[in-house]
Amino acid sequence: MTRPSASRRRTAASPAPRGYSKPTASARILDAVLTLCAVGGAVCILLVILALVFHISLILFRTGSMDPTIPQGSLAVVREIPATQAKVGDVVTVDREGKLPVTHRIVALEEMPGDSRRITLKGDANAAEDPAPYTVTRVRIVLFSVPGLARPVAALNSPLVMGSVTITVAALVVWALWPRRTGTEDDTGDTGDPL
């Protein structure tokens, strides 16, 4: 029995398996971008679930009625709570029928039958209280605010931005999944390995 020649033996330094090619710099960049997009998408899904479970939403401040506590152009994170949990001094958002919601500080609170409360609100920058008290069963309490974020967040809601993001993400997915030739096979599929 003869031993195989050294040229035919497989060694640790043998070429990479058939069909494998070393990733190029552009492929590594694409992988990094896709990974970042996947992580961002997972975070967004998690935030949506948490927002639904804990009744959290965003409020954009277009006026300065809560200056200096919450300046005009701020974005606030609010959580919906029963009105029975609200107290004087809280900054809350109240829905108004036929009008935009109002976010002001509670300056007076009156218990009503059942779960209702009559609250009087006043903006920190306003000289007087709101014209009439609000009778509510639920309010959205401000958890925290970030100055200057209202405009960028509002811009994200525009059709142009939403369309651009959708097209960009779709293009990245198509690019990532598009079949590529590895360059290790010729047209017959023969790699030229010796028998």
Salt bridges, closest charged atoms under 4 A:
GLU80 OE2 - ARG138 NE 2.53
ASP90 OD1 - LYS87 NZ 3.59
ASP95 OD1 - ARG140 NH2 2.37
GLU110 OE1 - ARG118 NH1 3.62
ASP124 OD2 - ARG105 NH2 2.86
ASP130 OD1 - HIS104 ND1 2.92
GLU185 OE2 - ARG18 NE 3.52
ASP187 OD1 - ARG181 NH2 3.95
